[in-house]
Amino acid sequence: MDGILNIIKPPGMTSFDVASYIGRRLGQRKTGHTGTLDPGACGLITLCMGKATKAVEYLLSEDKTYIAQLRLGKTTDTLDALGKVTSTASYKYDRYKLEAVLEAFLGKTTQTPPMYSAVKMNGRRLYELARRGIDVKREKREIHISDLRIIDDSDHSNILIKTVCSKGTYVRSLMADIGERYGCGAHMGFLLRTVNGAFDISDAYTIEEITSAADENRISDLLIPLEKVFENFDRIVLDHNKRTGFLNGVFLDGKNLGVVLDQAKKYAVYDQKGKLLGIGEIIEKGMKVYLKAKRLLLNTDEDIR
């Protein structure tokens, strides 16, 4: 069972719970999910199975899209609606002011991981320390916000915000930071992930739908091929001889590939039959540029031969 399965995580389950349950239900021990959602959050989880687990690292690095509820005027210790209220403040809602605040977060910025998170410090999860009332200094992390906008503010206390952000972004921290910049504090009401790299929630299934498909022996109808992960990569097609060299770690001279290689680009490498061989990286040696296998994505020795 090789492929991608997109799942709609319900609130209340951890990402690990979902991946573990689906793996057991389908009899697939080799699984990996590509981006954790908090237990209270819901939405798209992309589960890689079998051969597709080799793509996990690439999906983890992709931008993700969320719809978050911004609740102005109250802060909580967990930065979301599940925590204890730590402060309240009155405010006058001004859409133009909020839009200016959102714009200030676009691009590269830094963010401090919340205390209630799974980040490890000195071998302990931060949430374990937080539950004991211990607050420790955390190092800021660089993140990138490429989109941040209001999509519904008909209720001035519960404003829907869409954001597209890089891996490692804590959206509840972002909502709290927005509230602080606005001047009255805020926390995140709920969170829905809608996009993960090349995958959209419209292509996802509920746990119940997946269970039914398993019972009816039609899981293959729900699986997305591994190639979907790399559809936005530049494509290189190799003839038989170059295919053999690529699979055996040979540096392939860029001049003989029929493409102009660029280190700033990502390359998915195929054979002439359309089979995805792996991900290539560009190596410069002296005045020459080469293509070399960075990650092979074939499943068996038979494939390689």
VOBA-1610 file (N, C-alpha, C; in pm, whole numbers, padded with zeros to 5 digits, always signed):
BEGIN
Met+00085-00118+00000Met+00000+00000+00000Met+00089+00124+00000Asp+00119+00174-00118Asp+00207+00289-00132Asp+00126+00408-00182Gly+00135+00519-00111Gly+00065+00638-00157Gly+00035+00734-00045Ile-00039+00839-00080Ile-00074+00947+00013Ile-00222+00937+00045Leu-00253+00948+00172Leu-00393+00948+00215Leu-00418+01077+00292Asn-00509+01158+00241Asn-00542+01284+00307Asn-00661+01265+00399Ile-00644+01304+00524Ile-00741+01277+00629Ile-00787+01409+00691Ile-00915+01416+00726Ile-00968+01530+00800Ile-00964+01495+00949Lys-00870+01554+01020Lys-00858+01527+01164Lys-00969+01599+01240Pro-01042+01528+01324Pro-01143+01594+01407Pro-01078+01654+01532Pro-01142+01754+01592Pro-01091+01806+01720Pro-01093+01696+01825Gly-00997+01699+01916Gly-00996+01603+02027Gly-00895+01492+02010Met-00854+01464+01887Met-00753+01362+01863Met-00619+01429+01834Thr-00511+01364+01875Thr-00379+01413+01836Thr-00349+01364+01695Ser-00253+01427+01631Ser-00212+01382+01497Ser-00160+01240+01503Phe-00086+01209+01611Phe-00034+01073+01628Phe-00148+00973+01641Asp-00253+01010+01716Asp-00369+00921+01731Asp-00429+00886+01596Val-00444+00987+01511Val-00504+00966+01379Val-00416+00874+01295Ala-00286+00906+01288Ala-00194+00826+01207Ala-00188+00682+01257Ser-00183+00665+01389Ser-00174+00532+01449Ser-00300+00451+01421Tyr-00415+00515+01438Tyr-00543+00444+01416Tyr-00556+00400+01270Ile-00529+00492+01178Ile-00542+00459+01036Ile-00443+00350+00996Gly-00320+00362+01047Gly-00220+00260+01015Gly-00264+00122+01061Arg-00316+00112+01184Arg-00363-00017+01236Arg-00484-00066+01158Arg-00573+00027+01128Arg-00698-00011+01060Arg-00670-00066+00920Leu-00568-00013+00855Leu-00535-00056+00719Leu-00427-00163+00716Gly-00377-00201+00836Gly-00273-00301+00841Gly-00142-00253+00784Gln-00118-00123+00795Gln+00002-00062+00738Gln+00087-00007+00851Arg+00197-00073+00878Arg+00284-00030+00989Arg+00377+00084+00948Lys+00405+00096+00819Lys+00497+00198+00771Lys+00417+00322+00729Thr+00401+00415+00823Thr+00326+00537+00796Thr+00399+00657+00856Gly+00367+00774+00806Gly+00424+00897+00862Gly+00337+01015+00825His+00301+01097+00924His+00221+01215+00892His+00312+01335+00875Thr+00262+01436+00808Thr+00349+01546+00763Thr+00307+01680+00820Gly+00314+01692+00949Gly+00282+01819+01013Gly+00179+01802+01122Thr+00219+01827+01246Thr+00133+01804+01362Thr+00029+01915+01376Leu-00093+01874+01410Leu-00198+01967+01450Leu-00224+01949+01599Asp-00245+02060+01670Asp-00281+02051+01812Asp-00408+01968+01828Pro-00426+01903+01944Pro-00546+01821+01965Pro-00676+01897+01942Gly-00680+02025+01978Gly-00803+02103+01961Gly-00826+02150+01819Ala-00725+02142+01734Ala-00736+02187+01596Ala-00793+02076+01509Cys-00837+02114+01389Cys-00891+02015+01297Cys-00842+02045+01155Gly-00874+01954+01065Gly-00840+01979+00926Gly-00744+01877+00868Leu-00674+01919+00765Leu-00598+01830+00679Leu-00473+01773+00745Ile-00466+01641+00748Ile-00344+01569+00783Ile-00309+01481+00663Thr-00187+01493+00615Thr-00142+01412+00502Thr-00060+01296+00555Leu-00109+01175+00529Leu-00047+01054+00579Leu+00023+00982+00464Cys+00153+00961+00478Cys+00231+00889+00378Cys+00242+00743+00421Met+00218+00653+00325Met+00220+00511+00358Met+00311+00435+00264Gly+00380+00335+00320Gly+00467+00251+00240Gly+00579+00331+00176Lys+00595+00313+00047Lys+00699+00382-00030Lys+00691+00533-00014Ala+00569+00584+00004Ala+00549+00729+00012Ala+00607+00791+00138Thr+00644+00711+00239Thr+00705+00768+00360Thr+00838+00836+00327Lys+00896+00801+00213Lys+01021+00865+00172Lys+01000+01012+00137Ala+00874+01052+00122Ala+00843+01191+00086Ala+00809+01278+00206Val+00807+01219+00325Val+00764+01294+00444Val+00845+01421+00463Glu+00978+01412+00450Glu+01061+01530+00476Glu+01029+01644+00381Tyr+00986+01613+00259Tyr+00955+01718+00163Tyr+00821+01783+00193Leu+00724+01704+00237Leu+00594+01760+00274Leu+00605+01842+00402Leu+00691+01801+00494Leu+00709+01877+00617Leu+00760+02018+00589Ser+00838+02032+00482Ser+00899+02161+00451Ser+00807+02254+00371Glu+00691+02202+00327Glu+00601+02283+00244Glu+00522+02382+00329Asp+00482+02493+00265Asp+00393+02589+00331Asp+00257+02525+00356Lys+00189+02577+00457Lys+00057+02527+00492Lys-00041+02644+00505Thr-00167+02617+00479Thr-00271+02721+00484Thr-00369+02687+00596Tyr-00405+02790+00672Tyr-00495+02773+00786Tyr-00605+02880+00785Ile-00718+02842+00842Ile-00822+02938+00880Ile-00826+02937+01032Ala-00803+03054+01092Ala-00800+03065+01238Ala-00902+03168+01284Gln-00956+03144+01403Gln-01047+03241+01464Gln-00969+03327+01563Leu-00966+03455+01536Leu-00899+03552+01623Leu-01000+03609+01721Arg-00977+03588+01850Arg-01066+03641+01953Arg-00994+03754+02026Leu-01030+03874+01990Leu-00967+03991+02050Leu-01018+04015+02192Gly-00933+04075+02276Gly-00975+04120+02408Gly-00949+04025+02522Lys-00905+03902+02493Lys-00875+03805+02599Lys-00749+03728+02563Thr-00662+03709+02662Thr-00547+03622+02644Thr-00563+03500+02733Thr-00499+03389+02694Thr-00504+03266+02774Thr-00363+03211+02789Asp-00344+03124+02886Asp-00211+03070+02911Asp-00165+02974+02801Thr-00259+02915+02728Thr-00223+02824+02619Thr-00230+02893+02483Leu-00273+03017+02482Leu-00289+03098+02361Leu-00408+03055+02275Asp-00485+02958+02324Asp-00605+02917+02251Asp-00723+02908+02347Ala-00837+02862+02297Ala-00960+02862+02377Ala-00962+02756+02486Leu-00865+02665+02484Leu-00862+02558+02584Leu-00795+02601+02714Gly-00728+02715+02712Gly-00653+02758+02830Gly-00732+02845+02926Lys-00664+02884+03035Lys-00723+02973+03134Lys-00702+03117+03091Val-00805+03198+03111Val-00796+03340+03075Val-00696+03408+03168Thr-00602+03479+03109Thr-00498+03547+03188Thr-00514+03699+03188Ser-00589+03752+03093Ser-00614+03896+03093Ser-00732+03927+03003Thr-00800+04036+03033Thr-00910+04086+02948Thr-00890+04235+02927Ala-00937+04283+02815Ala-00925+04426+02784Ala-01038+04466+02689Ser-01088+04585+02708Ser-01189+04637+02616Ser-01118+04692+02492Tyr-01189+04699+02382Tyr-01130+04750+02259Tyr-01240+04798+02165Lys-01202+04881+02074Lys-01292+04925+01968Lys-01241+04865+01838Tyr-01327+04789+01772Tyr-01282+04720+01651Tyr-01267+04818+01536Asp-01153+04809+01471Asp-01123+04893+01356Asp-01058+04803+01250Arg-01133+04774+01145Arg-01082+04681+01043Arg-00952+04732+00981Tyr-00944+04861+00952Tyr-00825+04916+00888Tyr-00703+04903+00979Lys-00724+04921+01108Lys-00615+04905+01204Lys-00569+04760+01208Leu-00664+04667+01207Leu-00628+04526+01212Leu-00557+04485+01084Glu-00601+04533+00971Glu-00534+04500+00844Glu-00389+04550+00843Ala-00368+04667+00902Ala-00231+04720+00911Ala-00145+04632+01001Val-00203+04581+01109Val-00131+04490+01198Val-00094+04362+01125Leu-00192+04307+01051Leu-00166+04183+00977Leu-00055+04203+00874Glu-00056+04314+00806Glu+00044+04341+00704Glu+00185+04344+00762Ala+00195+04390+00887Ala+00326+04400+00952Ala+00389+04263+00978Phe+00309+04157+00976Phe+00360+04022+01001Phe+00400+03949+00874Leu+00372+04006+00758Leu+00403+03940+00632Leu+00554+03933+00609Gly+00596+03827+00538Gly+00737+03809+00507Gly+00809+03734+00618Lys+00941+03748+00621Lys+01021+03683+00724Lys+01002+03753+00857Thr+00982+03674+00960Thr+00968+03729+01094Thr+01015+03623+01193Thr+01011+03655+01319Thr+01050+03557+01422Thr+00934+03532+01516Gln+00939+03416+01578Gln+00829+03376+01667Gln+00887+03294+01783Thr+00833+03318+01901Thr+00872+03241+02018Thr+00777+03124+02036Pro+00825+03000+02039Pro+00736+02885+02061Pro+00660+02901+02193Pro+00533+02864+02196Pro+00456+02876+02320Pro+00501+02774+02425Met+00478+02807+02551Met+00513+02713+02656Met+00432+02585+02643Tyr+00306+02596+02606Tyr+00226+02476+02585Tyr+00249+02425+02443Ser+00363+02362+02424Ser+00399+02304+02295Ser+00488+02184+02320Ala+00512+02106+02212Ala+00590+01983+02225Ala+00739+02006+02203Val+00780+02132+02192Val+00922+02162+02176Val+00998+02112+02298Lys+01115+02051+02273Lys+01196+01999+02383Lys+01301+02101+02426Met+01322+02110+02556Met+01428+02192+02612Met+01491+02114+02726Asn+01620+02087+02712Asn+01692+02007+02812Asn+01623+01873+02837Gly+01573+01814+02727Gly+01514+01681+02734Gly+01370+01677+02783Arg+01310+01793+02811Arg+01172+01798+02859Arg+01085+01873+02761Arg+00963+01826+02741Arg+00868+01897+02659Arg+00824+02025+02731Leu+00810+02132+02655Leu+00772+02258+02718Leu+00637+02248+02789Tyr+00543+02172+02731Tyr+00411+02163+02795Tyr+00419+02094+02931Glu+00518+02004+02948Glu+00534+01939+03078Glu+00577+02042+03183Leu+00667+02131+03144Leu+00711+02237+03235Leu+00598+02334+03263Ala+00522+02368+03157Ala+00412+02464+03173Ala+00308+02412+03271Arg+00279+02284+03265Arg+00179+02226+03356Arg+00225+02228+03502Arg+00357+02240+03523Arg+00411+02251+03659Arg+00430+02396+03700Gly+00384+02486+03613Gly+00394+02629+03644Gly+00532+02688+03619Ile+00614+02618+03541Ile+00750+02665+03513Ile+00754+02733+03376Asp+00799+02855+03373Asp+00812+02929+03248Asp+00961+02948+03219Val+01005+02904+03103Val+01148+02914+03069Val+01165+03002+02945Lys+01283+03057+02932Lys+01313+03140+02817Lys+01330+03051+02694Arg+01261+03088+02585Arg+01270+03011+02461Arg+01334+03095+02353Glu+01412+03030+02269Glu+01474+03102+02159Glu+01373+03127+02048Lys+01382+03245+01988Lys+01294+03278+01877Lys+01333+03196+01754Arg+01233+03168+01671Arg+01256+03095+01548Arg+01216+03182+01429Glu+01287+03164+01319Glu+01251+03239+01199Glu+01140+03165+01124Ile+01036+03238+01087Ile+00926+03182+01009Ile+00898+03276+00893His+00811+03233+00804His+00774+03318+00691His+00622+03313+00672Ile+00562+03430+00668Ile+00418+03443+00646Ile+00398+03502+00508Ser+00340+03424+00416Ser+00323+03474+00280Ser+00183+03530+00254Asp+00088+03498+00340Asp-00047+03553+00327Asp-00110+03561+00465Leu-00176+03672+00493Leu-00241+03692+00622Leu-00351+03794+00601Arg-00476+03748+00605Arg-00586+03838+00569Arg-00713+03806+00647Ile-00800+03906+00656Ile-00932+03888+00717Ile-01024+03827+00611Ile-01095+03720+00648Ile-01193+03665+00553Ile-01336+03680+00604Asp-01353+03710+00732Asp-01487+03737+00786Asp-01473+03810+00918Asp-01527+03931+00924Asp-01526+04005+01051Asp-01665+04057+01085Ser-01768+03982+01043Ser-01906+04021+01076Ser-01929+04018+01227Asp-01857+03930+01298Asp-01858+03927+01444Asp-01726+03986+01490His-01728+04105+01547His-01604+04174+01582His-01527+04107+01696Ser-01589+04011+01761Ser-01521+03938+01869Ser-01460+03807+01821Asn-01504+03760+01706Asn-01457+03632+01653Asn-01428+03649+01504Ile-01308+03690+01473Ile-01272+03728+01338Ile-01197+03612+01271Leu-01238+03577+01150Leu-01172+03469+01078Leu-01055+03523+00998Ile-00942+03459+01018Ile-00817+03499+00954Ile-00763+03383+00871Lys-00724+03411+00748Lys-00656+03311+00666Lys-00507+03342+00667Thr-00425+03237+00683Thr-00281+03257+00677Thr-00215+03143+00600Val-00115+03178+00522Val-00028+03081+00456Val+00110+03102+00516Cys+00166+02997+00575Cys+00289+03014+00652Cys+00383+02896+00635Ser+00507+02919+00675Ser+00611+02817+00661Ser+00598+02713+00771Lys+00673+02605+00755Lys+00675+02500+00857Lys+00723+02558+00990Gly+00675+02499+01098Gly+00719+02543+01230Gly+00647+02664+01284Thr+00549+02717+01208Thr+00475+02833+01255Thr+00365+02788+01353Tyr+00360+02850+01469Tyr+00251+02827+01563Tyr+00145+02933+01538Val+00032+02892+01484Val-00072+02989+01448Val-00132+03051+01573Arg-00143+02977+01681Arg-00198+03038+01803Arg-00103+03145+01858Ser+00028+03123+01843Ser+00122+03228+01881Ser+00105+03350+01791Leu+00083+03325+01664Leu+00061+03434+01569Leu-00063+03514+01607Met-00172+03446+01644Met-00294+03516+01684Met-00270+03598+01811Ala-00195+03542+01905Ala-00165+03614+02029Ala-00079+03737+02001Asp+00017+03722+01910Asp+00104+03834+01874Asp+00026+03944+01802Ile-00070+03904+01720Ile-00155+04001+01652Ile-00236+04081+01754Gly-00292+04010+01853Gly-00369+04078+01956Gly-00286+04175+02037Glu-00161+04135+02066Glu-00071+04223+02141Glu-00039+04348+02059Arg-00012+04329+01929Arg+00019+04443+01843Arg-00105+04533+01826Tyr-00222+04474+01824Tyr-00345+04551+01810Tyr-00371+04635+01935Gly-00328+04582+02051Gly-00336+04661+02173Gly-00431+04610+02279Cys-00495+04498+02257Cys-00591+04448+02356Cys-00571+04301+02390Gly-00473+04239+02330Gly-00452+04096+02353Gly-00552+04013+02272Ala-00519+03885+02255Ala-00608+03795+02181Ala-00565+03651+02204His-00653+03560+02168His-00618+03419+02163His-00687+03357+02042Met-00652+03235+02012Met-00709+03164+01898Met-00830+03084+01941Gly-00942+03106+01873Gly-01063+03031+01905Gly-01060+02889+01851Phe-01042+02875+01721Phe-01026+02743+01662Phe-00930+02753+01544Leu-00888+02636+01496Leu-00792+02633+01385Leu-00829+02521+01290Leu-00831+02554+01162Leu-00859+02457+01056Leu-00747+02464+00953Arg-00679+02352+00929Arg-00578+02348+00823Arg-00646+02303+00694Thr-00625+02381+00588Thr-00693+02353+00461Thr-00599+02309+00349Val-00472+02344+00358Val-00377+02310+00252Val-00245+02268+00313Asn-00185+02163+00257Asn-00051+02120+00295Asn+00026+02094+00166Gly+00110+02189+00127Gly+00186+02174+00004Gly+00094+02161-00116Ala+00102+02049-00186Ala+00021+02028-00307Ala-00118+01973-00276Phe-00148+01950-00148Phe-00274+01884-00113Phe-00373+01980-00048Asp-00501+01960-00083Asp-00609+02046-00035Asp-00710+01964+00043Ile-00776+02027+00138Ile-00873+01956+00221Ile-00989+01901+00139Ser-01012+01959+00021Ser-01118+01908-00066Ser-01089+01767-00115Asp-00962+01725-00107Asp-00922+01590-00147Asp-00908+01496-00027Ala-00957+01540+00088Ala-00938+01462+00212Ala-01067+01388+00249Tyr-01050+01289+00337Tyr-01161+01204+00379Tyr-01169+01200+00532Thr-01289+01184+00582Thr-01306+01167+00725Thr-01259+01027+00765Ile-01236+01011+00894Ile-01195+00880+00944Ile-01303+00776+00915Glu-01429+00818+00925Glu-01539+00726+00897Glu-01540+00682+00751Glu-01512+00776+00658Glu-01507+00740+00517Glu-01393+00644+00487Ile-01281+00665+00553Ile-01167+00577+00532Ile-01196+00437+00587Thr-01260+00433+00704Thr-01297+00304+00763Thr-01392+00228+00672Ser-01490+00298+00616Ser-01585+00233+00525Ser-01515+00181+00401Ala-01422+00260+00347Ala-01347+00218+00229Ala-01264+00093+00259Ala-01208+00087+00380Ala-01130-00031+00419Ala-01220-00154+00427Asp-01338-00138+00485Asp-01432-00249+00497Asp-01475-00301+00360Glu-01483-00210+00263Glu-01528-00247+00128Glu-01412-00277+00033Asn-01289-00282+00089Asn-01170-00316+00011Asn-01148-00221-00108Arg-01164-00092-00085Arg-01144+00006-00193Arg-01057+00124-00148Ile-00966+00098-00057Ile-00873+00202-00011Ile-00791+00257-00127Ser-00761+00171-00224Ser-00680+00218-00338Ser-00747+00333-00412Asp-00880+00341-00404Asp-00953+00452-00468Asp-00925+00585-00400Leu-00882+00580-00273Leu-00860+00702-00195Leu-00715+00747-00197Leu-00626+00657-00236Leu-00483+00687-00233Leu-00442+00780-00347Ile-00353+00873-00315Ile-00296+00963-00414Ile-00153+00918-00441Pro-00112+00910-00568Pro+00024+00863-00597Pro+00131+00957-00544Leu+00246+00900-00515Leu+00359+00975-00461Leu+00399+01092-00550Glu+00385+01076-00681Glu+00426+01179-00776Glu+00358+01313-00751Lys+00241+01312-00689Lys+00167+01435-00662Lys+00248+01531-00573Val+00328+01474-00484Val+00407+01556-00392Val+00503+01646-00468Phe+00552+01598-00581Phe+00660+01667-00651Phe+00615+01731-00782Glu+00486+01754-00795Glu+00436+01808-00921Glu+00484+01952-00946Asn+00524+02022-00842Asn+00574+02159-00858Asn+00726+02165-00874Phe+00792+02049-00869Phe+00936+02045-00892Phe+00963+02051-01042Asp+01080+02100-01080Asp+01121+02091-01219Asp+01147+01945-01254Arg+01110+01907-01374Arg+01115+01767-01415Arg+01236+01741-01505Ile+01310+01635-01474Ile+01421+01590-01558Ile+01394+01444-01596Val+01405+01413-01724Val+01383+01277-01773Val+01516+01221-01822Leu+01550+01101-01773Leu+01678+01038-01805Leu+01659+00918-01896Asp+01752+00901-01990Asp+01750+00780-02072Asp+01803+00663-01989His+01809+00545-02049His+01842+00425-01972His+01979+00434-01906Asn+02080+00477-01982Asn+02216+00483-01928Asn+02227+00583-01814Lys+02169+00702-01834Lys+02174+00804-01728Lys+02090+00762-01608Arg+01984+00688-01633Arg+01901+00635-01524Arg+01986+00547-01433Thr+02061+00457-01494Thr+02147+00367-01417Thr+02250+00446-01336Gly+02310+00545-01400Gly+02408+00627-01330Gly+02347+00703-01214Phe+02232+00761-01235Phe+02163+00837-01129Phe+02133+00747-01009Leu+02082+00627-01036Leu+02045+00535-00929Leu+02166+00481-00853Asn+02284+00492-00914Asn+02406+00443-00849Asn+02495+00556-00799Gly+02439+00675-00788Gly+02510+00785-00726Gly+02611+00856-00814Val+02603+00834-00946Val+02698+00897-01038Val+02665+01046-01055Phe+02766+01130-01064Phe+02747+01271-01094Phe+02724+01284-01245Leu+02607+01333-01285Leu+02572+01345-01426Leu+02601+01487-01474Asp+02679+01499-01577Asp+02718+01629-01631Asp+02595+01702-01682Gly+02572+01822-01628Gly+02454+01900-01664Gly+02444+01929-01812Lys+02556+01939-01884Lys+02554+01970-02026Lys+02490+01859-02108Asn+02488+01740-02055Asn+02434+01626-02129Asn+02289+01593-02094Leu+02225+01678-02015Leu+02089+01648-01969Leu+01981+01722-02049Gly+02022+01817-02129Gly+01925+01890-02210Gly+01850+01997-02135Val+01894+02029-02012Val+01830+02136-01934Val+01941+02220-01871Val+01906+02345-01840Val+01999+02432-01769Val+01974+02416-01620Leu+02069+02358-01550Leu+02051+02330-01407Leu+02070+02456-01324Asp+01988+02468-01221Asp+01989+02587-01135Asp+01981+02540-00990Gln+02078+02579-00909Gln+02080+02535-00769Gln+01960+02586-00689Ala+01896+02691-00737Ala+01782+02747-00665Ala+01654+02667-00689Lys+01658+02572-00782Lys+01538+02497-00816Lys+01541+02358-00753Lys+01422+02297-00747Lys+01408+02160-00699Lys+01376+02071-00819Tyr+01440+01953-00823Tyr+01426+01866-00940Tyr+01372+01729-00902Ala+01267+01687-00972Ala+01217+01551-00965Ala+01266+01478-01089Val+01325+01362-01069Val+01393+01291-01179Val+01312+01165-01215Tyr+01283+01152-01345Tyr+01202+01041-01397Tyr+01281+00964-01502Asp+01238+00839-01529Asp+01294+00768-01643Asp+01202+00787-01763Gln+01237+00729-01875Gln+01160+00750-01997Gln+01024+00682-01995Lys+01003+00592-01899Lys+00872+00528-01884Lys+00780+00607-01792Gly+00830+00720-01741Gly+00749+00803-01653Gly+00757+00764-01507Lys+00849+00674-01472Lys+00862+00632-01331Lys+00948+00733-01255Leu+00897+00775-01139Leu+00971+00868-01054Leu+01088+00796-00990Leu+01210+00843-01018Leu+01330+00780-00965Leu+01372+00838-00831Gly+01365+00971-00821Gly+01409+01034-00697Gly+01419+01185-00713Ile+01479+01245-00613Ile+01500+01389-00610Ile+01647+01416-00636Gly+01674+01507-00727Gly+01811+01539-00761Gly+01860+01665-00694Glu+01988+01673-00672Glu+02048+01796-00622Glu+02157+01839-00719Ile+02183+01969-00721Ile+02280+02026-00814Ile+02412+02048-00742Ile+02518+01995-00799Ile+02653+02005-00741Ile+02742+02081-00839Glu+02812+02180-00789Glu+02909+02253-00870Glu+03050+02207-00834Lys+03127+02169-00935Lys+03267+02130-00916Lys+03350+02201-01021Gly+03434+02291-00975Gly+03512+02369-01070Gly+03421+02453-01156Met+03432+02437-01286Met+03349+02513-01379Met+03230+02431-01429Lys+03212+02311-01373Lys+03105+02224-01420Lys+02992+02213-01318Val+02873+02183-01372Val+02754+02164-01290Val+02702+02022-01312Tyr+02671+01953-01202Tyr+02629+01814-01211Tyr+02494+01792-01141Leu+02427+01687-01186Leu+02307+01639-01119Leu+02343+01510-01045Lys+02302+01504-00918Lys+02329+01384-00837Lys+02203+01350-00758Ala+02184+01221-00730Ala+02069+01177-00652Ala+02080+01227-00508Lys+01979+01300-00464Lys+01972+01342-00324Lys+01889+01244-00243Arg+01782+01193-00307Arg+01694+01097-00239Arg+01631+01006-00344Leu+01657+00876-00335Leu+01593+00782-00425Leu+01455+00746-00372Leu+01358+00736-00463Leu+01220+00711-00422Leu+01166+00580-00475Leu+01252+00500-00538Leu+01209+00367-00579Leu+01199+00277-00457Asn+01118+00172-00470Asn+01084+00094-00352Asn+01165-00033-00335Thr+01212-00092-00443Thr+01278-00222-00432Thr+01404-00227-00518Asp+01488-00327-00492Asp+01606-00350-00575Asp+01566-00381-00719Glu+01451-00446-00736Glu+01403-00479-00870Glu+01375-00352-00948Asp+01316-00251-00882Asp+01292-00122-00946Asp+01423-00060-00991Ile+01524-00069-00907Ile+01653-00006-00935Ile+01721-00074-01054Arg+01705-00207-01063Arg+01764-00277-01176Arg+01687-00247-01304
//
